[in-house]
Amino acid sequence: MSETLSEWLAKAEDDFHAAATLIRARKHPNPDAACFHAQQSVEKLMKAVLIRRKRVPPRTHDLVELSALVDKAVRGWEYDEDDLRFLSLGAVRFRYPGASATRAHALRAMRICRSLRRALQALV
């Protein structure tokens, strides 16, 4: 495994554990940040899959776009686009004033993240 690929996987794990920690926080809960880190974990795992397949990942936070690229690189890959769109909200929408994630949003983001994490790790 290349050093670059290892770094992407390590960063994805860091984001996964940050999201999981933020979900469990009793003091100062931060569902916005939990959604952000869940999305970031999946984004980095998708990019790691692309790197593993000798593809250069684009600079995007759009998980639907990344999933389409993974589909081109890995035969049989597919994932629910509604879940990908929802998780993508964590990258931008919940990061700025005007929209905030709820605990329910964060729990859904984490559920999607866990499912994608298992599927993507199997491809790396």
C-alpha positions in Angstrom: 0.0 0.0 0.0 1.4 3.4 -1.0 2.1 6.1 1.6 -0.4 8.4 -0.1 -3.2 5.7 0.1 -2.3 5.1 3.8 -2.6 8.8 4.5 -6.1 9.0 2.9 -7.2 6.0 4.9 -5.8 7.4 8.1 -7.5 10.7 7.6 -10.8 8.9 6.8 -10.5 7.0 10.1 -9.8 10.2 12.0 -12.9 11.8 10.6 -15.0 8.7 11.4 -13.8 8.6 15.0 -14.4 12.4 15.3 -18.0 12.0 14.1 -18.6 9.1 16.5 -17.2 11.1 19.4 -19.3 14.2 18.6 -22.5 12.0 18.3 -21.9 10.7 21.9 -21.0 14.1 23.4 -23.3 15.0 26.3 -21.8 18.4 27.0 -21.6 20.8 24.0 -23.2 18.5 21.4 -22.3 19.6 17.9 -24.5 17.8 15.2 -23.2 20.1 12.5 -19.6 19.0 13.1 -20.7 15.3 13.4 -22.4 15.5 10.0 -19.3 17.2 8.6 -16.9 14.6 9.8 -19.2 11.7 8.7 -19.2 13.2 5.2 -15.5 13.8 5.2 -14.8 10.2 6.2 -16.8 8.9 3.3 -15.3 11.4 0.9 -11.8 10.4 1.8 -12.6 6.7 1.6 -14.1 7.2 -1.9 -11.0 9.1 -2.9 -8.8 6.3 -1.5 -10.7 3.7 -3.6 -10.0 5.9 -6.7 -6.3 6.2 -5.8 -6.1 2.4 -5.3 -7.5 2.0 -8.8 -4.8 4.5 -10.1 -7.3 7.3 -10.7 -6.8 10.9 -9.6 -9.7 12.0 -7.4 -11.3 15.3 -8.2 -11.4 18.2 -5.8 -15.1 17.9 -4.8 -17.2 17.2 -1.8 -20.1 15.9 -3.9 -20.5 12.2 -2.9 -22.8 11.5 -5.8 -20.1 12.6 -8.2 -17.5 10.6 -6.4 -19.7 7.5 -6.3 -20.2 7.7 -10.1 -16.4 7.7 -10.4 -16.1 4.8 -8.0 -18.7 3.0 -10.2 -16.5 3.5 -13.3 -13.5 2.2 -11.4 -15.1 -0.8 -9.6 -17.5 -3.1 -11.3 -20.8 -3.4 -9.5 -20.4 -0.4 -7.2 -23.6 1.4 -6.4 -25.1 3.2 -3.5 -28.3 5.0 -2.7 -28.1 8.5 -4.2 -30.5 9.9 -1.6 -28.2 8.8 1.2 -25.2 10.3 -0.7 -27.0 13.6 -1.2 -28.0 13.7 2.5 -24.5 13.0 3.6 -23.1 15.6 1.2 -25.1 18.3 3.1 -22.6 17.9 5.9 -19.8 19.1 3.8 -21.2 22.6 3.1 -24.8 23.3 4.1 -24.5 22.6 7.8 -21.1 24.4 8.0 -22.4 27.9 7.5 -25.2 30.1 9.0 -28.6 29.5 7.6 -29.0 25.8 8.2 -28.2 23.6 11.2 -28.2 19.9 11.7 -30.2 18.3 14.4 -29.3 15.2 16.5 -31.5 13.2 14.2 -29.6 14.5 11.2 -26.3 13.5 12.9 -27.6 10.0 13.7 -28.7 9.5 10.1 -25.4 10.8 8.8 -23.5 8.4 11.1 -25.7 5.4 10.0 -25.0 6.1 6.4 -21.3 6.7 7.1 -21.0 3.3 8.9 -22.6 1.5 6.0 -20.5 3.2 3.3 -17.4 2.8 5.4 -17.8 -1.0 5.4 -18.5 -1.1 1.7 -15.6 1.2 0.7 -13.0 -0.4 3.0 -13.7 -3.7 1.3 -12.7 -2.0 -2.0 -9.3 -0.7 -0.7 
